[in-house]
């Protein structure tokens, strides 16, 4: 009985195979030619400027001092090159987005970059918002500098989660509450980038923003927390003298990051500054 069933199943299978072999193939034997790619338009249009910005940041294209940067200042310090590259990259991004005139704002090292941008491309900058900017090393030493000189340890860099939590305590007098588990997650990228940050910091302290900020024609709002431990608040007065059309706000009881410690007041002060510029035009 079993043998008869097996023979019947085998016979059916053979018939199915023969049928499939004799049917026309569902696959077109003619080689497949993919249609031409549709033209990319709008925001999908290939953007050479953005690609150049990426290459510039990676050191793959023209170095500072060549016509691509149109730098008007001579380059005399190795540390300055990093800031020229960053400023050039931001300008390429603005050009790619069709932005010809910019209001620039930067905190700490970002303030240095903003001043460098304004120095290299003065006709492009409508105003500056400089929040506890770095690079004015003629100012009195800060607590940060004293700690580095005495201990060799930089409290702005972290090798572990506890050190990252310590950064928050160091840079802000009135920090916002952030649950420790979230703070630990935030720490991971900083921990991974420890060696990179060490190189960047070394470059920064060998560069001075004073030669680039002297005589900037863009109006500037200079903001400092009077409890800043990273950069001495006396920097504000020095910058105020270097930048003719500048005004200074010292925020009481705040540290190095007033825009995080008191975001509402920081925003209101900036909007008032911008409104004053609009009235003056």
C-alpha positions as a LaTeX table, in Angstrom:
\begin{tabular}{lrrr}
\hline
Residue & $x$ (\AA) & $y$ (\AA) & $z$ (\AA) \\
\hline
Unk1 & 0.00 & 0.00 & 0.00 \\
Unk2 & 2.73 & 2.42 & 0.99 \\
Unk3 & 4.64 & 1.56 & $-2.18$ \\
Unk4 & 1.60 & 2.41 & $-4.34$ \\
Unk5 & 1.17 & 5.80 & $-2.60$ \\
Unk6 & 4.84 & 6.62 & $-3.08$ \\
Unk7 & 4.69 & 5.76 & $-6.77$ \\
Unk8 & 1.57 & 7.91 & $-7.21$ \\
Unk9 & 3.21 & 10.92 & $-5.51$ \\
Unk10 & 6.36 & 10.46 & $-7.62$ \\
Unk11 & 4.25 & 10.32 & $-10.76$ \\
Unk12 & 2.44 & 13.55 & $-9.88$ \\
Unk13 & 5.76 & 15.25 & $-9.13$ \\
Unk14 & 7.16 & 14.21 & $-12.50$ \\
Unk15 & 4.09 & 15.58 & $-14.28$ \\
Unk16 & 4.42 & 18.93 & $-12.45$ \\
Unk17 & 8.08 & 19.19 & $-13.37$ \\
Unk18 & 7.36 & 18.45 & $-17.02$ \\
Unk19 & 4.57 & 21.06 & $-17.02$ \\
Unk20 & 6.78 & 23.73 & $-15.48$ \\
Unk21 & 9.56 & 23.01 & $-17.95$ \\
Unk22 & 7.26 & 23.40 & $-20.93$ \\
Unk23 & 5.64 & 26.66 & $-19.73$ \\
Unk24 & 7.01 & 30.00 & $-21.03$ \\
Unk25 & 9.65 & 31.50 & $-18.70$ \\
Unk26 & 8.30 & 34.33 & $-16.49$ \\
Unk27 & 11.72 & 36.01 & $-16.72$ \\
Unk28 & 12.41 & 38.23 & $-19.71$ \\
Unk29 & 15.52 & 36.77 & $-21.31$ \\
Unk30 & 16.47 & 40.22 & $-22.66$ \\
Unk31 & 19.12 & 41.90 & $-20.46$ \\
Unk32 & 17.61 & 44.41 & $-18.01$ \\
Unk33 & 18.44 & 48.04 & $-18.65$ \\
Unk34 & 17.82 & 50.27 & $-15.63$ \\
Unk35 & 16.06 & 53.54 & $-16.43$ \\
Unk36 & 18.06 & 56.74 & $-16.17$ \\
Unk37 & 18.13 & 58.28 & $-12.72$ \\
Unk38 & 15.68 & 61.18 & $-12.40$ \\
Unk39 & 17.23 & 64.63 & $-12.07$ \\
Unk40 & 17.55 & 65.69 & $-8.43$ \\
Unk41 & 16.01 & 69.08 & $-7.78$ \\
Unk42 & 15.30 & 71.37 & $-4.86$ \\
Unk43 & 16.94 & 70.34 & $-1.58$ \\
Unk44 & 18.05 & 67.07 & $-3.24$ \\
Unk45 & 20.21 & 68.85 & $-5.81$ \\
Unk46 & 23.88 & 67.79 & $-5.44$ \\
Unk47 & 25.66 & 70.60 & $-3.64$ \\
Unk48 & 29.35 & 71.03 & $-4.40$ \\
Unk49 & 29.73 & 73.72 & $-1.75$ \\
Unk50 & 28.64 & 71.40 & 1.04 \\
Unk51 & 30.94 & 68.70 & $-0.27$ \\
Unk52 & 33.80 & 71.19 & $-0.35$ \\
Unk53 & 33.01 & 72.21 & 3.23 \\
Unk54 & 33.33 & 68.59 & 4.34 \\
Unk55 & 36.59 & 68.14 & 2.45 \\
Unk56 & 37.92 & 71.39 & 3.84 \\
Unk57 & 37.14 & 70.30 & 7.37 \\
Unk58 & 39.03 & 67.05 & 6.76 \\
Unk59 & 42.02 & 68.85 & 5.26 \\
Unk60 & 41.42 & 67.35 & 1.80 \\
Unk61 & 41.36 & 70.61 & $-0.17$ \\
Unk62 & 43.07 & 73.99 & $-0.21$ \\
Unk63 & 44.84 & 75.00 & 2.97 \\
Unk64 & 44.36 & 78.40 & 4.68 \\
Unk65 & 45.89 & 81.35 & 2.89 \\
Unk66 & 44.83 & 80.16 & $-0.57$ \\
Unk67 & 42.16 & 82.02 & $-2.60$ \\
Unk68 & 39.43 & 79.55 & $-1.60$ \\
Unk69 & 39.29 & 81.17 & 1.84 \\
Unk70 & 39.80 & 84.76 & 0.67 \\
Unk71 & 41.57 & 85.40 & 3.96 \\
Unk72 & 42.47 & 89.04 & 4.51 \\
Unk73 & 44.63 & 88.41 & 7.57 \\
Unk74 & 48.06 & 86.83 & 7.55 \\
Unk75 & 48.38 & 83.47 & 9.29 \\
Unk76 & 51.22 & 83.42 & 11.79 \\
Unk77 & 50.13 & 80.86 & 14.40 \\
Unk78 & 49.47 & 77.18 & 13.88 \\
Unk79 & 46.59 & 77.32 & 16.35 \\
Unk80 & 44.85 & 79.98 & 14.28 \\
Unk81 & 44.62 & 77.66 & 11.30 \\
Unk82 & 42.06 & 75.50 & 13.08 \\
Unk83 & 39.79 & 78.49 & 13.63 \\
Unk84 & 40.23 & 79.72 & 10.07 \\
Unk85 & 39.20 & 76.28 & 8.80 \\
Unk86 & 36.13 & 76.24 & 11.04 \\
Unk87 & 35.13 & 79.75 & 9.97 \\
Unk88 & 35.60 & 78.82 & 6.31 \\
Unk89 & 33.46 & 75.72 & 6.73 \\
Unk90 & 30.62 & 77.75 & 8.26 \\
Unk91 & 30.82 & 80.23 & 5.40 \\
Unk92 & 30.63 & 77.44 & 2.83 \\
Unk93 & 27.55 & 76.11 & 4.60 \\
Unk94 & 25.95 & 79.58 & 4.53 \\
Unk95 & 26.73 & 79.93 & 0.82 \\
Unk96 & 25.28 & 76.50 & 0.11 \\
Unk97 & 22.07 & 77.55 & 1.85 \\
Unk98 & 21.95 & 80.79 & $-0.12$ \\
Unk99 & 22.68 & 82.95 & 2.95 \\
Unk100 & 24.83 & 85.97 & 2.14 \\
Unk101 & 24.51 & 87.99 & 5.35 \\
Unk102 & 24.65 & 86.38 & 8.78 \\
Unk103 & 24.05 & 87.18 & 12.43 \\
Unk104 & 26.64 & 85.04 & 14.21 \\
Unk105 & 26.55 & 83.81 & 17.78 \\
Unk106 & 29.00 & 81.64 & 19.64 \\
Unk107 & 29.79 & 80.49 & 23.16 \\
Unk108 & 33.34 & 79.93 & 24.45 \\
Unk109 & 35.32 & 78.48 & 21.51 \\
Unk110 & 32.31 & 79.25 & 19.32 \\
Unk111 & 32.79 & 82.92 & 20.19 \\
Unk112 & 36.39 & 82.70 & 18.99 \\
Unk113 & 35.21 & 81.16 & 15.70 \\
Unk114 & 32.56 & 83.87 & 15.30 \\
Unk115 & 35.20 & 86.59 & 15.70 \\
Unk116 & 37.45 & 84.81 & 13.21 \\
Unk117 & 34.58 & 84.62 & 10.69 \\
Unk118 & 33.87 & 88.31 & 11.09 \\
Unk119 & 37.55 & 89.14 & 10.64 \\
Unk120 & 37.91 & 87.07 & 7.47 \\
Unk121 & 34.55 & 88.02 & 5.92 \\
Unk122 & 33.59 & 91.40 & 7.42 \\
Unk123 & 31.07 & 92.25 & 4.69 \\
Unk124 & 29.11 & 89.06 & 5.40 \\
Unk125 & 28.50 & 89.63 & 9.12 \\
Unk126 & 25.61 & 91.78 & 10.34 \\
Unk127 & 26.16 & 91.25 & 14.07 \\
Unk128 & 27.93 & 89.12 & 16.67 \\
Unk129 & 26.65 & 87.53 & 19.88 \\
Unk130 & 29.73 & 86.59 & 21.91 \\
Unk131 & 28.94 & 84.53 & 25.01 \\
Unk132 & 31.95 & 84.10 & 27.31 \\
Unk133 & 34.21 & 83.89 & 24.22 \\
Unk134 & 37.65 & 82.30 & 24.35 \\
Unk135 & 40.87 & 83.54 & 22.80 \\
Unk136 & 41.60 & 86.77 & 24.70 \\
Unk137 & 44.62 & 85.53 & 26.58 \\
Unk138 & 45.82 & 88.95 & 27.76 \\
Unk139 & 42.97 & 88.87 & 30.28 \\
Unk140 & 43.79 & 87.94 & 33.88 \\
Unk141 & 44.19 & 84.18 & 34.42 \\
Unk142 & 41.00 & 82.24 & 35.06 \\
Unk143 & 40.50 & 79.56 & 37.67 \\
Unk144 & 40.69 & 77.03 & 34.83 \\
Unk145 & 44.13 & 78.23 & 33.80 \\
Unk146 & 45.38 & 78.19 & 37.39 \\
Unk147 & 44.19 & 74.58 & 37.87 \\
Unk148 & 45.87 & 73.43 & 34.66 \\
Unk149 & 49.15 & 75.14 & 35.58 \\
Unk150 & 49.18 & 73.74 & 39.11 \\
Unk151 & 47.87 & 70.22 & 38.51 \\
Unk152 & 48.19 & 69.56 & 34.77 \\
Unk153 & 44.55 & 68.42 & 34.82 \\
Unk154 & 41.89 & 70.08 & 32.67 \\
Unk155 & 38.51 & 70.13 & 34.47 \\
Unk156 & 36.74 & 70.71 & 31.15 \\
Unk157 & 37.60 & 67.22 & 29.86 \\
Unk158 & 36.32 & 63.86 & 31.04 \\
Unk159 & 37.60 & 60.29 & 30.96 \\
Unk160 & 34.63 & 58.91 & 32.88 \\
Unk161 & 31.07 & 59.73 & 33.90 \\
Unk162 & 32.03 & 61.26 & 37.25 \\
Unk163 & 34.45 & 63.65 & 35.59 \\
Unk164 & 31.76 & 64.65 & 33.09 \\
Unk165 & 29.39 & 65.46 & 35.96 \\
Unk166 & 32.22 & 67.54 & 37.38 \\
Unk167 & 32.36 & 69.59 & 34.17 \\
Unk168 & 28.75 & 70.67 & 34.70 \\
Unk169 & 29.55 & 71.79 & 38.23 \\
Unk170 & 32.61 & 73.69 & 37.03 \\
Unk171 & 31.13 & 75.59 & 34.08 \\
Unk172 & 27.77 & 76.57 & 35.62 \\
Unk173 & 26.87 & 78.29 & 38.86 \\
Unk174 & 23.16 & 77.72 & 38.30 \\
Unk175 & 22.91 & 74.52 & 36.21 \\
Unk176 & 19.57 & 73.08 & 35.14 \\
Unk177 & 18.56 & 69.79 & 36.76 \\
Unk178 & 19.50 & 66.79 & 34.63 \\
Unk179 & 18.90 & 63.28 & 36.05 \\
Unk180 & 22.19 & 61.45 & 36.53 \\
Unk181 & 21.29 & 58.56 & 34.15 \\
Unk182 & 20.73 & 61.09 & 31.34 \\
Unk183 & 23.92 & 62.90 & 32.28 \\
Unk184 & 25.78 & 59.60 & 32.03 \\
Unk185 & 24.43 & 59.04 & 28.51 \\
Unk186 & 25.50 & 62.57 & 27.54 \\
Unk187 & 28.97 & 61.79 & 28.87 \\
Unk188 & 29.69 & 58.95 & 26.47 \\
Unk189 & 30.57 & 61.04 & 23.42 \\
Unk190 & 32.81 & 63.33 & 25.47 \\
Unk191 & 34.58 & 60.32 & 26.95 \\
Unk192 & 35.14 & 58.83 & 23.48 \\
Unk193 & 36.49 & 62.16 & 22.21 \\
Unk194 & 38.86 & 62.77 & 25.12 \\
Unk195 & 42.06 & 62.63 & 23.03 \\
Unk196 & 40.51 & 64.76 & 20.28 \\
Unk197 & 39.39 & 67.38 & 22.79 \\
Unk198 & 42.87 & 67.44 & 24.28 \\
Unk199 & 44.37 & 68.25 & 20.86 \\
Unk200 & 41.73 & 70.91 & 20.17 \\
Unk201 & 42.33 & 72.57 & 23.53 \\
Unk202 & 46.07 & 72.61 & 22.88 \\
Unk203 & 45.49 & 74.30 & 19.51 \\
Unk204 & 43.11 & 76.82 & 21.04 \\
Unk205 & 45.47 & 78.05 & 23.75 \\
Unk206 & 48.21 & 78.64 & 21.17 \\
Unk207 & 45.93 & 80.93 & 19.15 \\
Unk208 & 44.88 & 84.44 & 20.06 \\
Unk209 & 41.62 & 86.05 & 19.00 \\
Unk210 & 42.85 & 89.56 & 19.80 \\
Unk211 & 44.52 & 90.25 & 16.46 \\
Unk212 & 41.36 & 89.07 & 14.68 \\
Unk213 & 38.87 & 90.87 & 16.90 \\
Unk214 & 40.62 & 94.24 & 16.87 \\
Unk215 & 38.53 & 96.76 & 14.96 \\
Unk216 & 35.75 & 94.39 & 13.88 \\
Unk217 & 33.11 & 96.49 & 12.17 \\
Unk218 & 30.10 & 94.32 & 13.04 \\
Unk219 & 28.11 & 95.37 & 16.12 \\
Unk220 & 28.61 & 92.89 & 18.93 \\
Unk221 & 26.82 & 91.90 & 22.12 \\
Unk222 & 29.38 & 90.59 & 24.62 \\
Unk223 & 27.89 & 88.51 & 27.43 \\
Unk224 & 29.68 & 87.09 & 30.47 \\
Unk225 & 28.62 & 85.40 & 33.65 \\
Unk226 & 30.35 & 87.11 & 36.55 \\
Unk227 & 31.08 & 83.69 & 38.13 \\
Unk228 & 32.76 & 82.26 & 35.02 \\
Unk229 & 35.56 & 79.96 & 36.19 \\
Unk230 & 36.71 & 78.94 & 32.71 \\
Unk231 & 37.37 & 82.41 & 31.26 \\
Unk232 & 37.98 & 85.46 & 33.39 \\
Unk233 & 35.01 & 87.86 & 33.13 \\
Unk234 & 37.53 & 90.73 & 32.81 \\
Unk235 & 37.78 & 89.54 & 29.19 \\
Unk236 & 34.55 & 91.44 & 28.51 \\
Unk237 & 36.16 & 94.85 & 29.07 \\
Unk238 & 39.13 & 93.97 & 26.86 \\
Unk239 & 36.86 & 92.87 & 24.02 \\
Unk240 & 34.67 & 95.92 & 24.46 \\
Unk241 & 37.73 & 98.11 & 23.77 \\
Unk242 & 38.79 & 96.00 & 20.78 \\
Unk243 & 35.39 & 95.98 & 19.05 \\
Unk244 & 34.20 & 99.55 & 18.44 \\
Unk245 & 30.46 & 98.86 & 18.10 \\
Unk246 & 30.10 & 96.55 & 21.07 \\
Unk247 & 28.09 & 96.49 & 24.25 \\
Unk248 & 28.60 & 94.36 & 27.36 \\
Unk249 & 26.18 & 92.52 & 29.63 \\
Unk250 & 27.49 & 90.91 & 32.81 \\
Unk251 & 25.00 & 88.38 & 34.18 \\
Unk252 & 25.11 & 88.19 & 37.96 \\
Unk253 & 25.56 & 84.85 & 39.67 \\
Unk254 & 26.10 & 82.90 & 36.44 \\
Unk255 & 29.03 & 80.90 & 35.16 \\
Unk256 & 30.49 & 80.04 & 31.76 \\
Unk257 & 27.19 & 79.07 & 30.08 \\
Unk258 & 24.61 & 81.77 & 30.86 \\
Unk259 & 22.41 & 80.76 & 27.92 \\
Unk260 & 21.88 & 77.39 & 29.63 \\
Unk261 & 21.75 & 78.70 & 33.20 \\
Unk262 & 19.29 & 81.50 & 32.41 \\
Unk263 & 17.97 & 80.89 & 28.86 \\
Unk264 & 15.01 & 83.28 & 29.12 \\
Unk265 & 17.09 & 86.24 & 30.25 \\
Unk266 & 19.80 & 85.44 & 27.70 \\
Unk267 & 17.25 & 85.31 & 24.88 \\
Unk268 & 15.52 & 88.52 & 26.00 \\
Unk269 & 18.84 & 90.38 & 26.12 \\
Unk270 & 19.75 & 89.20 & 22.64 \\
Unk271 & 16.36 & 90.08 & 21.16 \\
Unk272 & 16.65 & 93.56 & 22.67 \\
Unk273 & 20.11 & 93.91 & 21.11 \\
Unk274 & 18.80 & 92.85 & 17.69 \\
Unk275 & 15.80 & 95.17 & 17.98 \\
Unk276 & 18.19 & 98.07 & 18.62 \\
Unk277 & 20.10 & 97.21 & 15.45 \\
Unk278 & 16.90 & 97.20 & 13.43 \\
Unk279 & 15.95 & 100.65 & 14.72 \\
Unk280 & 19.37 & 102.01 & 13.88 \\
Unk281 & 19.09 & 100.96 & 10.22 \\
\hline
\end{tabular}
